[in-house]
Amino acid sequence: MGTVRTARAVVRSLRIYYGNRARAAAMDRLYSGFIQPGDLVFDVGAHVGDRTASFRRLGARVVAIEPQPSMARILRLLYGLSRAVAIEEVAVGREPGITRMMINADNPTVSSVSPAFVDAARDAKGWETQSWTRSVEVAITTLDALMARHGCPAFIKLDVEGFEAEALQGMSQAVRALSFEFTTIHRDVGLACVGRCSAMGYTRFNAALGESQTFVNDWMTASDIARWLMDLPQAANSGDIYAVVG
């Protein structure tokens, strides 16, 4: 039964993330501010690879990183024959190891290796229909290890459902630009990511709410983006913060 539910959820994700040309064009416009043809990009938490698709349209080489077995299979079906895409079936954290990933069969995009994220979601308004009914063992690597294997990327996209701050702890050198997801149910993670980025030398920050692919403001300092995140209403739910060096 779980396999059928996951298959339905995957089909829904493919329809949502690949079936909207206007959304894809907006995504390309947003990422074109960070990515040039020939750049290397890390898509951390690749899910069904819609960001990988955008990065490829912009001419980038991509490392698509996704620990969920069902999602990794989709990535291999879509991109396995591309010499410009490397697929890593691992989670990313502060140190290598093994952990348990909690699987949401009906909505795999919010499957997570963070128990704190799942606990926060279970008690949150708007998340009542979400459930994590099983878990799988997954390997963890670090951003440093991925850089040693594939090279230093120009851009890193982090969307790992509450584990973003842990992932950044496994990165010892700043890249040109990166983004990380935040949620209002667990905004401490976003604040920790801002602090980590600031400590690594990122000085300019912006954000896009949900899947809008549109910046909310002019570029901000670390303290300004932290204040913006703290003041964001709970109903905003989620989005991505972008950080740039210099």
Secondary structure per residue as TSV (DSSP state, phi and psi in degrees):
chain	resnum	aa	ss	phi	psi
A	1	M	-	360.0	-41.6
A	2	G	H	-61.7	-36.5
A	3	T	H	-65.3	-40.7
A	4	V	H	-64.9	-43.7
A	5	R	H	-61.9	-42.2
A	6	T	H	-65.2	-41.2
A	7	A	H	-61.6	-42.1
A	8	R	H	-62.5	-42.1
A	9	A	H	-65.5	-37.7
A	10	V	H	-65.0	-44.9
A	11	V	H	-60.0	-41.8
A	12	R	H	-62.1	-43.9
A	13	S	H	-62.5	-42.7
A	14	L	H	-62.1	-40.0
A	15	R	H	-65.8	-43.9
A	16	I	H	-67.5	-48.4
A	17	Y	H	-85.9	-18.4
A	18	Y	H	-115.1	-5.5
A	19	G	S	-99.2	5.8
A	20	N	-	-121.8	102.6
A	21	R	H	-66.9	-37.1
A	22	A	H	-64.3	-41.0
A	23	R	H	-64.2	-42.2
A	24	A	H	-62.6	-41.0
A	25	A	H	-65.6	-40.6
A	26	A	H	-64.4	-39.1
A	27	M	H	-63.0	-43.9
A	28	D	H	-61.6	-41.3
A	29	R	H	-62.6	-42.8
A	30	L	H	-63.5	-51.2
A	31	Y	H	-72.7	-20.8
A	32	S	T	-65.5	-16.8
A	33	G	T	-74.9	-11.4
A	34	F	T	-120.0	-19.7
A	35	I	-	-125.0	132.7
A	36	Q	-	-114.2	155.8
A	37	P	T	-53.5	134.7
A	38	G	T	91.5	-12.6
A	39	D	-	-65.4	154.5
A	40	L	E	-97.4	133.6
A	41	V	E	-130.0	139.0
A	42	F	E	-100.9	123.0
A	43	D	E	-103.9	91.5
A	44	V	E	-93.4	115.6
A	45	G	S	85.2	57.4
A	46	A	-	-73.4	-21.7
A	47	H	T	55.1	-121.0
A	48	V	T	-94.2	6.4
A	49	G	S	88.2	22.8
A	50	D	H	-67.8	-35.6
A	51	R	H	-69.7	-39.0
A	52	T	H	-56.7	-40.5
A	53	A	H	-62.2	-42.4
A	54	S	H	-64.3	-44.3
A	55	F	H	-61.5	-38.0
A	56	R	H	-68.4	-39.4
A	57	R	H	-61.4	-27.9
A	58	L	T	-85.7	0.5
A	59	G	T	88.8	14.7
A	60	A	-	-86.6	155.1
A	61	R	E	-88.0	141.9
A	62	V	E	-129.8	136.8
A	63	V	E	-105.4	111.1
A	64	A	E	-95.5	118.1
A	65	I	E	-114.9	118.7
A	66	E	-	-152.0	116.5
A	67	P	-	-81.8	-21.8
A	68	Q	-	-69.6	123.1
A	69	P	H	-55.3	-43.2
A	70	S	H	-65.5	-39.5
A	71	M	H	-71.2	-38.5
A	72	A	H	-63.1	-34.9
A	73	R	H	-63.9	-41.3
A	74	I	H	-62.8	-42.7
A	75	L	H	-60.6	-40.8
A	76	R	H	-67.2	-36.5
A	77	L	H	-65.1	-40.3
A	78	L	H	-81.1	-36.9
A	79	Y	H	-128.4	2.7
A	80	G	T	-62.1	-25.0
A	81	L	T	-93.5	-2.1
A	82	S	-	-86.3	126.5
A	83	R	T	-71.4	-14.4
A	84	A	T	-92.8	-0.6
A	85	V	E	-127.2	123.9
A	86	A	E	-107.1	136.0
A	87	I	E	-112.1	125.3
A	88	E	E	-116.9	114.3
A	89	E	-	-89.3	71.3
A	90	V	-	-146.3	159.0
A	91	A	E	-89.2	166.9
A	92	V	E	-124.5	130.5
A	93	G	-	-147.2	-161.7
A	94	R	S	-80.8	-20.3
A	95	E	S	-154.0	154.8
A	96	P	-	-66.4	154.2
A	97	G	E	164.8	-157.0
A	98	I	E	-129.9	141.5
A	99	T	E	-145.8	175.6
A	100	R	E	-101.6	132.4
A	101	M	E	-104.4	125.9
A	102	M	E	-85.2	123.5
A	103	I	E	-102.0	128.7
A	104	N	-	-100.4	100.6
A	105	A	T	-65.4	-31.8
A	106	D	T	-83.7	-18.5
A	107	N	-	-147.7	73.3
A	108	P	G	-59.0	-20.0
A	109	T	G	-63.7	-20.2
A	110	V	G	-107.2	14.5
A	111	S	-	-62.0	147.1
A	112	S	B	-152.3	152.2
A	113	V	S	-96.0	4.4
A	114	S	-	-102.2	106.5
A	115	P	H	-59.9	-33.8
A	116	A	H	-64.2	-39.4
A	117	F	H	-64.4	-46.3
A	118	V	H	-63.5	-41.5
A	119	D	H	-61.9	-42.1
A	120	A	H	-64.9	-39.7
A	121	A	H	-67.3	-37.0
A	122	R	H	-63.5	-26.4
A	123	D	T	-102.8	6.2
A	124	A	S	-99.9	142.3
A	125	K	T	-64.8	134.2
A	126	G	T	92.7	-11.3
A	127	W	-	-110.2	12.3
A	128	E	T	-61.8	-28.8
A	129	T	T	-84.9	-6.2
A	130	Q	-	-84.6	138.8
A	131	S	-	-145.7	142.2
A	132	W	-	-113.2	103.4
A	133	T	-	-102.5	-11.1
A	134	R	E	-153.5	173.1
A	135	S	E	-141.2	156.3
A	136	V	E	-131.6	151.8
A	137	E	E	-83.4	129.9
A	138	V	E	-131.6	151.8
A	139	A	E	-81.3	148.5
A	140	I	E	-116.1	136.4
A	141	T	E	-122.5	-173.9
A	142	T	-	-121.6	160.1
A	143	L	H	-61.9	-37.3
A	144	D	H	-59.8	-42.9
A	145	A	H	-66.3	-38.3
A	146	L	H	-65.6	-37.9
A	147	M	H	-66.5	-38.6
A	148	A	H	-63.5	-32.2
A	149	R	H	-84.3	-40.6
A	150	H	H	-111.4	-16.2
A	151	G	-	109.0	169.6
A	152	C	-	-84.7	121.6
A	153	P	-	-79.1	158.4
A	154	A	S	-80.4	-26.0
A	155	F	E	-148.5	141.3
A	156	I	E	-124.0	127.6
A	157	K	E	-104.0	121.6
A	158	L	E	-112.9	118.0
A	159	D	-	-144.0	86.2
A	160	V	-	-129.2	31.0
A	161	E	T	48.9	67.0
A	162	G	T	87.5	2.1
A	163	F	-	-112.0	12.9
A	164	E	H	-62.3	-42.8
A	165	A	H	-64.8	-37.9
A	166	E	H	-64.1	-41.2
A	167	A	H	-61.8	-41.9
A	168	L	H	-67.6	-24.5
A	169	Q	H	-68.3	-19.5
A	170	G	T	-94.1	19.2
A	171	M	-	-125.5	115.9
A	172	S	-	-99.1	-10.6
A	173	Q	S	-130.9	140.8
A	174	A	-	-74.3	142.4
A	175	V	-	-101.7	175.9
A	176	R	S	-59.3	-41.7
A	177	A	E	-158.5	156.4
A	178	L	E	-153.8	166.2
A	179	S	E	-134.2	152.9
A	180	F	E	-140.9	143.8
A	181	E	E	-75.9	147.6
A	182	F	E	-128.1	157.2
A	183	T	E	-131.6	149.9
A	184	T	G	-79.0	-14.6
A	185	I	G	-78.0	-16.7
A	186	H	G	-146.4	52.2
A	187	R	H	-71.1	-13.4
A	188	D	H	-57.6	-32.7
A	189	V	H	-64.7	-44.5
A	190	G	H	-61.6	-41.3
A	191	L	H	-64.2	-39.8
A	192	A	H	-63.8	-37.0
A	193	C	H	-65.8	-41.1
A	194	V	H	-60.0	-45.5
A	195	G	H	-61.9	-42.6
A	196	R	H	-64.9	-43.3
A	197	C	H	-63.0	-43.2
A	198	S	H	-59.8	-42.0
A	199	A	H	-64.9	-27.4
A	200	M	H	-87.5	-4.1
A	201	G	T	109.0	5.8
A	202	Y	E	-76.7	131.3
A	203	T	E	-120.1	-17.3
A	204	R	E	-121.6	134.1
A	205	F	E	-135.1	147.0
A	206	N	E	-148.6	176.9
A	207	A	E	-149.6	154.1
A	208	A	E	-129.5	131.5
A	209	L	E	-84.1	139.5
A	210	G	T	52.5	-132.6
A	211	E	T	-106.6	29.0
A	212	S	-	-67.1	-29.4
A	213	Q	-	58.7	27.7
A	214	T	S	-133.5	130.5
A	215	F	B	-66.5	144.7
A	216	V	S	-83.9	-19.1
A	217	N	S	-160.8	-179.3
A	218	D	S	-69.6	167.6
A	219	W	-	-63.5	142.6
A	220	M	B	-124.2	164.1
A	221	T	-	-79.6	171.6
A	222	A	H	-60.7	-43.5
A	223	S	H	-66.2	-36.8
A	224	D	H	-67.8	-42.9
A	225	I	H	-69.3	-33.4
A	226	A	H	-64.7	-42.1
A	227	R	H	-65.5	-42.3
A	228	W	H	-58.5	-44.2
A	229	L	H	-65.0	-41.7
A	230	M	H	-63.8	-35.7
A	231	D	H	-83.8	-8.6
A	232	L	S	-65.9	131.7
A	233	P	-	-65.2	150.5
A	234	Q	G	-55.5	-35.3
A	235	A	G	-66.1	-16.0
A	236	A	G	-63.2	-29.0
A	237	N	-	73.8	-65.5
A	238	S	E	-161.3	171.6
A	239	G	E	174.6	-164.5
A	240	D	E	-131.1	137.8
A	241	I	E	-104.3	136.6
A	242	Y	E	-109.8	138.0
A	243	A	E	-130.3	136.8
A	244	V	E	-130.5	138.8
A	245	V	E	-79.2	135.4
A	246	G	-	78.4	360.0
